[in-house]
Amino acid sequence: TTTALGLAVPLGLAAVATGLLDLPDAAWAVALQAWVTLGLAVGVGRSDRGALAGATVGVLLSGAHLTLGAVLPSVQVDAVVAVAAVVVVGLLPGYALAAAGLTRLDDAVMDGGRTPPRERVRRTLDEAYRALTWSALAVAVALAPAAGALLRHGDGGALALGVVVLLVAALRTRGLPLRAQAGAVWAAVVVAAAVLLLGRLEDAPALVAVVAAVGGLTAAVTAGLTPSGQQRARLRRLGDRVELLAVLAVVPLLLGVFGVYGSLLEVF
């Protein structure tokens, strides 16, 4: 495992040096090799369902980017992968339960079977949490560069899609039970947002520092707040509404990145 992971970066750099891949594609290839290695060595070799579930998500997202990159422009590839990643964030809890086998245990009991031993249930729950953590990390690793590339693109539609995708991803962390899982997705959101901030304000370093300081202060104050149950319920409903509106905007923006509206105008 260590050898394979250690070779991933040198092989990627060699591909860039020889012109086989550009730097972004080489990074995706390195990520793909890392996820394959994790899945085979830890997921299969050590029978770790959590690692296997996360590696599967990572392989699918990284592989999709490399495959689509052969036939589509880079901005469209990043758009598809970013949207796919944010869709997966919403599916992670159910996927983790199924990957760990917890849903099968529940179905067996509901069908009149014997209640499984407590140790088996505890072990399956641990595997479900590991699957959720690894899968959230896999989504974050794909979301950060894909959304960051959209935010760096000069097209307004791509920029809008990147912002909406990050908003949906941030709101969907509410469904992740552990801090490590939500933290991984939030890290991807922050990294991509930092790309936007640095790219737009690269000629004004003082303004970047001010914005970063205000953002850090806001985060610190927010973390120290303890809203009441009623306030949390209102915030939750507000978050649900904002998420719904953002999700409804994803598909139209994705179609815009693919130039569908321009083609329709030319036809009619």
Phi and psi in degrees as GROMACS dihedral restraints (atoms count N, CA, C in turn):
[ dihedral_restraints ]
;  ai    aj    ak    al  type     phi  dphi    fc
    3     4     5     6     1   -62.2    20    10
    4     5     6     7     1   -41.4    20    10
    6     7     8     9     1   -63.5    20    10
    7     8     9    10     1   -44.9    20    10
    9    10    11    12     1   -63.8    20    10
   10    11    12    13     1   -42.9    20    10
   12    13    14    15     1   -67.7    20    10
   13    14    15    16     1   -36.7    20    10
   15    16    17    18     1   -66.0    20    10
   16    17    18    19     1   -30.7    20    10
   18    19    20    21     1   -81.5    20    10
   19    20    21    22     1   -15.8    20    10
   21    22    23    24     1   -61.1    20    10
   22    23    24    25     1   -49.3    20    10
   24    25    26    27     1   -67.0    20    10
   25    26    27    28     1   -48.7    20    10
   27    28    29    30     1   -57.5    20    10
   28    29    30    31     1   -39.4    20    10
   30    31    32    33     1   -65.2    20    10
   31    32    33    34     1   -39.1    20    10
   33    34    35    36     1   -64.4    20    10
   34    35    36    37     1   -43.1    20    10
   36    37    38    39     1   -64.8    20    10
   37    38    39    40     1   -37.1    20    10
   39    40    41    42     1   -64.5    20    10
   40    41    42    43     1   -38.9    20    10
   42    43    44    45     1   -64.3    20    10
   43    44    45    46     1   -36.8    20    10
   45    46    47    48     1   -68.5    20    10
   46    47    48    49     1   -44.0    20    10
   48    49    50    51     1   -63.4    20    10
   49    50    51    52     1   -35.3    20    10
   51    52    53    54     1   -87.4    20    10
   52    53    54    55     1    -3.4    20    10
   54    55    56    57     1    83.2    20    10
   55    56    57    58     1     6.4    20    10
   57    58    59    60     1   -69.1    20    10
   58    59    60    61     1   -36.2    20    10
   60    61    62    63     1  -136.9    20    10
   61    62    63    64     1   149.7    20    10
   63    64    65    66     1   -82.1    20    10
   64    65    66    67     1   173.5    20    10
   66    67    68    69     1   -61.6    20    10
   67    68    69    70     1   -45.8    20    10
   69    70    71    72     1   -60.9    20    10
   70    71    72    73     1   -43.5    20    10
   72    73    74    75     1   -65.4    20    10
   73    74    75    76     1   -35.9    20    10
   75    76    77    78     1   -64.1    20    10
   76    77    78    79     1   -38.3    20    10
   78    79    80    81     1   -64.2    20    10
   79    80    81    82     1   -41.1    20    10
   81    82    83    84     1   -65.6    20    10
   82    83    84    85     1   -37.2    20    10
   84    85    86    87     1   -65.8    20    10
   85    86    87    88     1   -39.2    20    10
   87    88    89    90     1   -62.9    20    10
   88    89    90    91     1   -43.5    20    10
   90    91    92    93     1   -61.8    20    10
   91    92    93    94     1   -41.4    20    10
   93    94    95    96     1   -61.6    20    10
   94    95    96    97     1   -45.3    20    10
   96    97    98    99     1   -63.2    20    10
   97    98    99   100     1   -39.2    20    10
   99   100   101   102     1   -64.0    20    10
  100   101   102   103     1   -42.3    20    10
  102   103   104   105     1   -68.9    20    10
  103   104   105   106     1   -38.7    20    10
  105   106   107   108     1   -62.2    20    10
  106   107   108   109     1   -43.7    20    10
  108   109   110   111     1   -62.5    20    10
  109   110   111   112     1   -44.4    20    10
  111   112   113   114     1   -61.3    20    10
  112   113   114   115     1   -44.5    20    10
  114   115   116   117     1   -63.7    20    10
  115   116   117   118     1   -41.9    20    10
  117   118   119   120     1   -76.4    20    10
  118   119   120   121     1   -45.5    20    10
  120   121   122   123     1   -75.9    20    10
  121   122   123   124     1   -44.8    20    10
  123   124   125   126     1   -97.4    20    10
  124   125   126   127     1   -48.0    20    10
  126   127   128   129     1   -64.6    20    10
  127   128   129   130     1   -50.4    20    10
  129   130   131   132     1   -87.9    20    10
  130   131   132   133     1   -48.1    20    10
  132   133   134   135     1   -62.2    20    10
  133   134   135   136     1   -38.7    20    10
  135   136   137   138     1  -107.9    20    10
  136   137   138   139     1     9.4    20    10
  138   139   140   141     1    53.6    20    10
  139   140   141   142     1    43.0    20    10
  141   142   143   144     1   -97.9    20    10
  142   143   144   145     1   102.2    20    10
  144   145   146   147     1   -64.6    20    10
  145   146   147   148     1   -32.9    20    10
  147   148   149   150     1   -63.6    20    10
  148   149   150   151     1   -48.9    20    10
  150   151   152   153     1   -64.1    20    10
  151   152   153   154     1   -38.2    20    10
  153   154   155   156     1   -65.2    20    10
  154   155   156   157     1   -40.6    20    10
  156   157   158   159     1   -63.9    20    10
  157   158   159   160     1   -45.5    20    10
  159   160   161   162     1   -65.4    20    10
  160   161   162   163     1   -41.1    20    10
  162   163   164   165     1   -63.3    20    10
  163   164   165   166     1   -36.4    20    10
  165   166   167   168     1   -62.0    20    10
  166   167   168   169     1   -44.6    20    10
  168   169   170   171     1   -62.6    20    10
  169   170   171   172     1   -44.4    20    10
  171   172   173   174     1   -62.7    20    10
  172   173   174   175     1   -42.2    20    10
  174   175   176   177     1   -64.0    20    10
  175   176   177   178     1   -42.8    20    10
  177   178   179   180     1   -64.0    20    10
  178   179   180   181     1   -44.9    20    10
  180   181   182   183     1   -70.5    20    10
  181   182   183   184     1   -45.8    20    10
  183   184   185   186     1   -66.1    20    10
  184   185   186   187     1   -43.6    20    10
  186   187   188   189     1   -63.7    20    10
  187   188   189   190     1   -37.5    20    10
  189   190   191   192     1   -63.4    20    10
  190   191   192   193     1   -40.3    20    10
  192   193   194   195     1   -64.2    20    10
  193   194   195   196     1   -45.3    20    10
  195   196   197   198     1   -67.2    20    10
  196   197   198   199     1   -39.3    20    10
  198   199   200   201     1   -68.7    20    10
  199   200   201   202     1   -47.8    20    10
  201   202   203   204     1   -67.1    20    10
  202   203   204   205     1   -28.7    20    10
  204   205   206   207     1   -62.8    20    10
  205   206   207   208     1   -19.4    20    10
  207   208   209   210     1   -78.8    20    10
  208   209   210   211     1   -16.8    20    10
  210   211   212   213     1  -127.8    20    10
  211   212   213   214     1   -11.7    20    10
  213   214   215   216     1  -124.9    20    10
  214   215   216   217     1   155.3    20    10
  216   217   218   219     1   -61.0    20    10
  217   218   219   220     1   153.4    20    10
  219   220   221   222     1   -60.3    20    10
  220   221   222   223     1   -38.5    20    10
  222   223   224   225     1   -65.6    20    10
  223   224   225   226     1   -35.8    20    10
  225   226   227   228     1   -71.2    20    10
  226   227   228   229     1   -37.3    20    10
  228   229   230   231     1   -63.1    20    10
  229   230   231   232     1   -46.9    20    10
  231   232   233   234     1   -61.7    20    10
  232   233   234   235     1   -36.5    20    10
  234   235   236   237     1   -64.3    20    10
  235   236   237   238     1   -45.5    20    10
  237   238   239   240     1   -63.6    20    10
  238   239   240   241     1   -45.8    20    10
  240   241   242   243     1   -67.5    20    10
  241   242   243   244     1   -40.3    20    10
  243   244   245   246     1   -63.0    20    10
  244   245   246   247     1   -43.7    20    10
  246   247   248   249     1   -65.6    20    10
  247   248   249   250     1   -42.6    20    10
  249   250   251   252     1   -60.7    20    10
  250   251   252   253     1   -41.1    20    10
  252   253   254   255     1   -63.3    20    10
  253   254   255   256     1   -42.5    20    10
  255   256   257   258     1   -72.5    20    10
  256   257   258   259     1   -29.0    20    10
  258   259   260   261     1   -66.1    20    10
  259   260   261   262     1   -42.6    20    10
  261   262   263   264     1   -63.3    20    10
  262   263   264   265     1   -35.0    20    10
  264   265   266   267     1   -55.1    20    10
  265   266   267   268     1   -41.4    20    10
  267   268   269   270     1   -70.7    20    10
  268   269   270   271     1   -22.4    20    10
  270   271   272   273     1   -95.3    20    10
  271   272   273   274     1    -6.0    20    10
  273   274   275   276     1   -58.3    20    10
  274   275   276   277     1   -46.6    20    10
  276   277   278   279     1   -58.4    20    10
  277   278   279   280     1   -47.8    20    10
  279   280   281   282     1   -65.0    20    10
  280   281   282   283     1   -38.2    20    10
  282   283   284   285     1   -64.1    20    10
  283   284   285   286     1   -42.2    20    10
  285   286   287   288     1   -64.8    20    10
  286   287   288   289     1   -41.9    20    10
  288   289   290   291     1   -62.3    20    10
  289   290   291   292     1   -42.0    20    10
  291   292   293   294     1   -69.6    20    10
  292   293   294   295     1   -41.4    20    10
  294   295   296   297     1   -65.0    20    10
  295   296   297   298     1   -33.8    20    10
  297   298   299   300     1   -80.9    20    10
  298   299   300   301     1   -11.7    20    10
  300   301   302   303     1    88.7    20    10
  301   302   303   304     1     8.9    20    10
  303   304   305   306     1   -70.1    20    10
  304   305   306   307     1   -35.6    20    10
  306   307   308   309     1   -65.7    20    10
  307   308   309   310     1   -33.2    20    10
  309   310   311   312     1   -67.0    20    10
  310   311   312   313     1   -39.1    20    10
  312   313   314   315     1   -62.0    20    10
  313   314   315   316     1   -44.0    20    10
  315   316   317   318     1   -64.4    20    10
  316   317   318   319     1   -42.6    20    10
  318   319   320   321     1   -64.0    20    10
  319   320   321   322     1   -38.0    20    10
  321   322   323   324     1   -63.7    20    10
  322   323   324   325     1   -40.3    20    10
  324   325   326   327     1   -68.9    20    10
  325   326   327   328     1   -41.2    20    10
  327   328   329   330     1   -65.2    20    10
  328   329   330   331     1   -28.1    20    10
  330   331   332   333     1   -84.1    20    10
  331   332   333   334     1     7.1    20    10
  333   334   335   336     1    95.3    20    10
  334   335   336   337     1    10.5    20    10
  336   337   338   339     1   -77.2    20    10
  337   338   339   340     1   177.8    20    10
  339   340   341   342     1   -75.2    20    10
  340   341   342   343     1   147.5    20    10
  342   343   344   345     1   -68.0    20    10
  343   344   345   346     1   127.2    20    10
  345   346   347   348     1   -67.1    20    10
  346   347   348   349     1   156.2    20    10
  348   349   350   351     1   -59.2    20    10
  349   350   351   352     1   149.6    20    10
  351   352   353   354     1   -60.3    20    10
  352   353   354   355     1   -38.1    20    10
  354   355   356   357     1   -64.0    20    10
  355   356   357   358     1   -38.1    20    10
  357   358   359   360     1   -67.0    20    10
  358   359   360   361     1   -40.2    20    10
  360   361   362   363     1   -63.9    20    10
  361   362   363   364     1   -43.5    20    10
  363   364   365   366     1   -62.9    20    10
  364   365   366   367     1   -42.2    20    10
  366   367   368   369     1   -64.7    20    10
  367   368   369   370     1   -40.0    20    10
  369   370   371   372     1   -67.4    20    10
  370   371   372   373     1   -38.0    20    10
  372   373   374   375     1   -63.0    20    10
  373   374   375   376     1   -42.3    20    10
  375   376   377   378     1   -60.5    20    10
  376   377   378   379     1   -41.4    20    10
  378   379   380   381     1   -65.4    20    10
  379   380   381   382     1   -36.4    20    10
  381   382   383   384     1   -64.7    20    10
  382   383   384   385     1   -42.4    20    10
  384   385   386   387     1   -65.8    20    10
  385   386   387   388     1   -39.7    20    10
  387   388   389   390     1   -65.4    20    10
  388   389   390   391     1   -40.5    20    10
  390   391   392   393     1   -61.5    20    10
  391   392   393   394     1   -40.7    20    10
  393   394   395   396     1   -67.1    20    10
  394   395   396   397     1   -40.2    20    10
  396   397   398   399     1   -66.5    20    10
  397   398   399   400     1   -48.9    20    10
  399   400   401   402     1   -62.8    20    10
  400   401   402   403     1   -40.2    20    10
  402   403   404   405     1   -67.7    20    10
  403   404   405   406     1   -39.7    20    10
  405   406   407   408     1   -62.8    20    10
  406   407   408   409     1   -39.1    20    10
  408   409   410   411     1   -64.4    20    10
  409   410   411   412     1   -41.1    20    10
  411   412   413   414     1   -62.7    20    10
  412   413   414   415     1   -42.0    20    10
  414   415   416   417     1   -64.2    20    10
  415   416   417   418     1   -42.2    20    10
  417   418   419   420     1   -62.9    20    10
  418   419   420   421     1   -41.2    20    10
  420   421   422   423     1   -63.0    20    10
  421   422   423   424     1   -32.7    20    10
  423   424   425   426     1   -84.5    20    10
  424   425   426   427     1   -36.5    20    10
  426   427   428   429     1   -68.4    20    10
  427   428   429   430     1   -42.4    20    10
  429   430   431   432     1   -59.2    20    10
  430   431   432   433     1   -53.6    20    10
  432   433   434   435     1   -69.9    20    10
  433   434   435   436     1   -36.0    20    10
  435   436   437   438     1   -67.0    20    10
  436   437   438   439     1   -49.3    20    10
  438   439   440   441     1   -67.5    20    10
  439   440   441   442     1   -37.7    20    10
  441   442   443   444     1   -61.0    20    10
  442   443   444   445     1   -39.1    20    10
  444   445   446   447     1   -65.2    20    10
  445   446   447   448     1   -38.3    20    10
  447   448   449   450     1   -63.5    20    10
  448   449   450   451     1   -40.6    20    10
  450   451   452   453     1   -69.3    20    10
  451   452   453   454     1   -28.9    20    10
  453   454   455   456     1   -80.4    20    10
  454   455   456   457     1   -17.7    20    10
  456   457   458   459     1   -70.6    20    10
  457   458   459   460     1   146.2    20    10
  459   460   461   462     1   -73.8    20    10
  460   461   462   463     1   -18.3    20    10
  462   463   464   465     1   -72.6    20    10
  463   464   465   466     1   133.7    20    10
  465   466   467   468     1   -66.0    20    10
  466   467   468   469     1   -34.9    20    10
  468   469   470   471     1   -65.1    20    10
  469   470   471   472     1   -40.8    20    10
  471   472   473   474     1   -65.0    20    10
  472   473   474   475     1   -41.3    20    10
  474   475   476   477     1   -61.7    20    10
  475   476   477   478     1   -45.7    20    10
  477   478   479   480     1   -62.8    20    10
  478   479   480   481     1   -41.2    20    10
  480   481   482   483     1   -63.5    20    10
  481   482   483   484     1   -41.6    20    10
  483   484   485   486     1   -60.9    20    10
  484   485   486   487     1   -42.9    20    10
  486   487   488   489     1   -64.2    20    10
  487   488   489   490     1   -44.8    20    10
  489   490   491   492     1   -65.4    20    10
  490   491   492   493     1   -41.6    20    10
  492   493   494   495     1   -61.1    20    10
  493   494   495   496     1   -43.6    20    10
  495   496   497   498     1   -66.2    20    10
  496   497   498   499     1   -36.7    20    10
  498   499   500   501     1   -63.5    20    10
  499   500   501   502     1   -45.3    20    10
  501   502   503   504     1   -63.6    20    10
  502   503   504   505     1   -43.8    20    10
  504   505   506   507     1   -60.5    20    10
  505   506   507   508     1   -44.2    20    10
  507   508   509   510     1   -62.8    20    10
  508   509   510   511     1   -42.8    20    10
  510   511   512   513     1   -68.7    20    10
  511   512   513   514     1   -32.0    20    10
  513   514   515   516     1   -77.4    20    10
  514   515   516   517     1    -7.9    20    10
  516   517   518   519     1   -67.0    20    10
  517   518   519   520     1   -14.6    20    10
  519   520   521   522     1   -64.0    20    10
  520   521   522   523     1   -22.3    20    10
  522   523   524   525     1   -88.9    20    10
  523   524   525   526     1     1.2    20    10
  525   526   527   528     1   -97.8    20    10
  526   527   528   529     1   125.0    20    10
  528   529   530   531     1   -76.3    20    10
  529   530   531   532     1   -29.3    20    10
  531   532   533   534     1  -105.8    20    10
  532   533   534   535     1   150.9    20    10
  534   535   536   537     1   -63.8    20    10
  535   536   537   538     1   -35.5    20    10
  537   538   539   540     1   -62.5    20    10
  538   539   540   541     1   -38.0    20    10
  540   541   542   543     1   -71.3    20    10
  541   542   543   544     1   -50.8    20    10
  543   544   545   546     1   -64.6    20    10
  544   545   546   547     1   -36.3    20    10
  546   547   548   549     1   -63.7    20    10
  547   548   549   550     1   -36.2    20    10
  549   550   551   552     1   -63.7    20    10
  550   551   552   553     1   -45.0    20    10
  552   553   554   555     1   -68.7    20    10
  553   554   555   556     1   -40.6    20    10
  555   556   557   558     1   -63.5    20    10
  556   557   558   559     1   -36.5    20    10
  558   559   560   561     1   -61.1    20    10
  559   560   561   562     1   -41.2    20    10
  561   562   563   564     1   -62.7    20    10
  562   563   564   565     1   -41.5    20    10
  564   565   566   567     1   -62.9    20    10
  565   566   567   568     1   -44.8    20    10
  567   568   569   570     1   -65.9    20    10
  568   569   570   571     1   -42.7    20    10
  570   571   572   573     1   -61.7    20    10
  571   572   573   574     1   -46.6    20    10
  573   574   575   576     1   -64.7    20    10
  574   575   576   577     1   -40.0    20    10
  576   577   578   579     1   -65.5    20    10
  577   578   579   580     1   -35.9    20    10
  579   580   581   582     1   -64.5    20    10
  580   581   582   583     1   -35.7    20    10
  582   583   584   585     1   -60.4    20    10
  583   584   585   586     1   -44.6    20    10
  585   586   587   588     1   -62.7    20    10
  586   587   588   589     1   -45.3    20    10
  588   589   590   591     1   -62.6    20    10
  589   590   591   592     1   -47.9    20    10
  591   592   593   594     1   -68.0    20    10
  592   593   594   595     1   -36.3    20    10
  594   595   596   597     1   -69.0    20    10
  595   596   597   598     1   -37.7    20    10
  597   598   599   600     1   -81.5    20    10
  598   599   600   601     1   -26.1    20    10
  600   601   602   603     1  -119.5    20    10
  601   602   603   604     1    27.2    20    10
  603   604   605   606     1   -64.9    20    10
  604   605   606   607     1   -24.2    20    10
  606   607   608   609     1   -90.8    20    10
  607   608   609   610     1     2.3    20    10
  609   610   611   612     1  -134.2    20    10
  610   611   612   613     1    73.0    20    10
  612   613   614   615     1   -60.5    20    10
  613   614   615   616     1   -32.5    20    10
  615   616   617   618     1   -65.1    20    10
  616   617   618   619     1   -39.8    20    10
  618   619   620   621     1   -66.6    20    10
  619   620   621   622     1   -37.0    20    10
  621   622   623   624     1   -60.1    20    10
  622   623   624   625     1   -44.2    20    10
  624   625   626   627     1   -63.3    20    10
  625   626   627   628     1   -40.6    20    10
  627   628   629   630     1   -64.9    20    10
  628   629   630   631     1   -46.5    20    10
  630   631   632   633     1   -62.2    20    10
  631   632   633   634     1   -42.8    20    10
  633   634   635   636     1   -63.1    20    10
  634   635   636   637     1   -41.0    20    10
  636   637   638   639     1   -65.4    20    10
  637   638   639   640     1   -42.9    20    10
  639   640   641   642     1   -63.3    20    10
  640   641   642   643     1   -42.0    20    10
  642   643   644   645     1   -63.1    20    10
  643   644   645   646     1   -43.2    20    10
  645   646   647   648     1   -64.7    20    10
  646   647   648   649     1   -41.0    20    10
  648   649   650   651     1   -65.0    20    10
  649   650   651   652     1   -41.5    20    10
  651   652   653   654     1   -62.1    20    10
  652   653   654   655     1   -42.8    20    10
  654   655   656   657     1   -63.7    20    10
  655   656   657   658     1   -40.6    20    10
  657   658   659   660     1   -65.8    20    10
  658   659   660   661     1   -43.0    20    10
  660   661   662   663     1   -65.5    20    10
  661   662   663   664     1   -42.1    20    10
  663   664   665   666     1   -62.5    20    10
  664   665   666   667     1   -40.9    20    10
  666   667   668   669     1   -64.3    20    10
  667   668   669   670     1   -28.6    20    10
  669   670   671   672     1   -85.1    20    10
  670   671   672   673     1    -8.4    20    10
  672   673   674   675     1   -78.2    20    10
  673   674   675   676     1   145.8    20    10
  675   676   677   678     1  -128.4    20    10
  676   677   678   679     1    82.5    20    10
  678   679   680   681     1   -66.2    20    10
  679   680   681   682     1   153.7    20    10
  681   682   683   684     1   -72.5    20    10
  682   683   684   685     1   171.5    20    10
  684   685   686   687     1   -61.1    20    10
  685   686   687   688     1   -39.1    20    10
  687   688   689   690     1   -66.5    20    10
  688   689   690   691     1   -40.7    20    10
  690   691   692   693     1   -65.6    20    10
  691   692   693   694     1   -39.4    20    10
  693   694   695   696     1   -63.6    20    10
  694   695   696   697     1   -39.2    20    10
  696   697   698   699     1   -63.8    20    10
  697   698   699   700     1   -41.6    20    10
  699   700   701   702     1   -64.8    20    10
  700   701   702   703     1   -43.4    20    10
  702   703   704   705     1   -63.6    20    10
  703   704   705   706     1   -37.0    20    10
  705   706   707   708     1   -64.8    20    10
  706   707   708   709     1   -43.4    20    10
  708   709   710   711     1   -64.6    20    10
  709   710   711   712     1   -40.0    20    10
  711   712   713   714     1   -63.0    20    10
  712   713   714   715     1   -43.2    20    10
  714   715   716   717     1   -61.9    20    10
  715   716   717   718     1   -39.2    20    10
  717   718   719   720     1   -62.3    20    10
  718   719   720   721     1   -41.8    20    10
  720   721   722   723     1   -68.1    20    10
  721   722   723   724     1   -43.6    20    10
  723   724   725   726     1   -63.3    20    10
  724   725   726   727     1   -41.9    20    10
  726   727   728   729     1   -62.2    20    10
  727   728   729   730     1   -42.1    20    10
  729   730   731   732     1   -60.8    20    10
  730   731   732   733     1   -46.1    20    10
  732   733   734   735     1   -63.4    20    10
  733   734   735   736     1   -40.6    20    10
  735   736   737   738     1   -66.1    20    10
  736   737   738   739     1   -41.1    20    10
  738   739   740   741     1   -63.2    20    10
  739   740   741   742     1   -40.5    20    10
  741   742   743   744     1   -64.1    20    10
  742   743   744   745     1   -25.7    20    10
  744   745   746   747     1   -84.1    20    10
  745   746   747   748     1   -15.2    20    10
  747   748   749   750     1   -63.5    20    10
  748   749   750   751     1   -51.4    20    10
  750   751   752   753     1   -63.6    20    10
  751   752   753   754     1   -47.4    20    10
  753   754   755   756     1   -58.0    20    10
  754   755   756   757     1   -40.0    20    10
  756   757   758   759     1   -67.5    20    10
  757   758   759   760     1   -38.0    20    10
  759   760   761   762     1   -63.3    20    10
  760   761   762   763     1   -42.2    20    10
  762   763   764   765     1   -62.9    20    10
  763   764   765   766     1   -35.1    20    10
  765   766   767   768     1   -65.2    20    10
  766   767   768   769     1   -39.4    20    10
  768   769   770   771     1   -62.3    20    10
  769   770   771   772     1   -34.1    20    10
  771   772   773   774     1   -81.5    20    10
  772   773   774   775     1     1.2    20    10
  774   775   776   777     1    73.8    20    10
  775   776   777   778     1    22.6    20    10
  777   778   779   780     1   -65.2    20    10
  778   779   780   781     1   -41.3    20    10
  780   781   782   783     1   -67.3    20    10
  781   782   783   784     1   -39.2    20    10
  783   784   785   786     1   -63.2    20    10
  784   785   786   787     1   -39.1    20    10
  786   787   788   789     1   -65.6    20    10
  787   788   789   790     1   -39.5    20    10
  789   790   791   792     1   -65.1    20    10
  790   791   792   793     1   -39.2    20    10
  792   793   794   795     1   -64.5    20    10
  793   794   795   796     1   -36.8    20    10
  795   796   797   798     1   -67.4    20    10
  796   797   798   799     1   -35.2    20    10
  798   799   800   801     1   -70.0    20    10
  799   800   801   802     1   -42.8    20    10
